[in-house]
């Protein structure tokens, strides 16, 4: 045997990390390893350094992490929220429980799914292995507890008796009993050999969230929404202790390995430790910024891991109560966390549909890019495409140079979360809106703050520039709209009169009026030159969600929670039409280009067309299966595109009131506008190609000059509806923007990363550059038509 080679060992370690991290794409599309796999591997990865060559069609590579983070692997396969993940006693398997009605088993060494346990008829809330690993017990909203054989993957018992949803269950240390916690305020004990009920532990006054046996099996600790933890004697079923101190629901309780402590997790944002012999509080762990869903001890009892609604997993030192690690990366609430038997791994389960494995010795994520430190809320391009402004929950606005991908400004004076930012029409200003009640103006070239628009006394909901960019209007929960001079930053008008929160404001096409929509059930018109109220549009009987001017400015259409759209004469303020027909809240409304029609989208899942001259309904567009949220007209007014919470965009022929194309968007998106030639849709996630245009009725000469469409789904960047580049979990979008003129994509993530990727279409394989003109059953599924697999 040759001499020890540390370099070879390092390469082997790096190769293992690479293979585990990219496992899902290796199985799905192996050749993507040479593209997304290498492209998104850390800068210091030996595999990346050795094998990443120039990818000809990637003009600007994303700035990635320097080194591997604590995240080892994301186990993907569940199609719904993962409520819980737990290791088998030997650490070789993970069982995960999902609201998709299944329990799944995973091999921890490879991440491979090795079993799907099906049988529950409603969401599965928990799953746990028996001490010998031969059984799994699961609980469900179907009111049952089920036992499964891990070797055969078959159901071997259904434990029935609870009269409400069962939240969790756990085996006794000897595996002879199961304790289950339910919404019916009880804990029930079951004999695993017979399936018979062994006892009912009654005393809680509200839902019991979880129950757990002590290491010696003599006690059960139960956590409840009545804000208490209770101890029970398993031999008698009698209550022998009540721990009080939490100020909100207690979600779980867990014994330390020696049985001397109980850790409880609560929606009061804390974890509390209790001494089981005295009943006194031993310690309080504070640090989470939202409710704590679960807490668990490490096998040696020296650490506690907690999972929270704040999307993090945190590690705590048991003796001192100090926080010693924060695992960030989940893009939604973390439901539960558990240590591996050797304590070297932590598995966390989340609402983002993934289970993530973390390396506990490092105690921290070490590969977060410099930039935002929390969730990115929005990203928007400047009008000329040279800058991107991003806003974040970390209270900052940041500017990025699109030619280099480097940050060129950190706008850091807000004192609360920044909700959104918008460029002025000429791109010379950025206006940002924050929960600190302020609007701030920034100079993009220097990154300096050039105006703090102070005056609002409550949260600012939206801001908009006037058509000439000289004014900003801001709408606030303080019941006012305020006008600001962008050259001086001074307030030039307080538009007072609303008696409820103002949700939005919009300028008329000529900039002389502002229309504001409020929860006081009115729309108000304001003269921008004087700040005087010009008219009160009264008639709605519930909140007004939005208002929009007609193209000529003569009409205003308003959308309301009273299920109606109303038309108003701008000059007289009189109501000239009540458009009734929707059976739920109207989300948005838009005029046709010629102003003769109004289209409305509603939570009743329909889009409706109305004649503005008569107020009569002239079309009901049905097909969405969930609420419709945004709509736009094509430039010629012959088509309407609508987006929905059913994760589709539908294209409608307004002359026939029929669906001519359905596009699966893999997320709920907003549609911004049609392209000028009508071949594409600009959306909050990128550009969607409309295949029906090329299939029939379109100008076929445009097929040679059409806009190439880049679009960001949850897992993919697509080009002309063909999968181009896969996105690993840590680079998946919380928001995204696409600049079609520069072929540039910006992706903001929950972890605070913001990456820029530029695509060179001249270097792409020819198959990507052809429009997908086939229409299959009227549907245009992303990546399924004209698919070109790398």
Order of alpha helices (4+ residues) and beta strands (2+ residues): alpha-alpha-alpha-alpha-beta-beta-beta-beta-beta-beta-beta-beta-beta-beta-beta-beta-beta-beta-beta-beta-beta-beta-beta-beta-beta-beta-beta-beta-beta-beta-beta-beta-beta-beta-beta-beta-beta-beta-beta-beta-beta-beta-beta-beta-beta-beta-beta-beta-beta-beta-beta-beta-beta-beta-beta-beta-beta-beta-beta-beta-beta-beta-beta-beta-alpha-beta-beta-beta-beta-beta-beta-beta
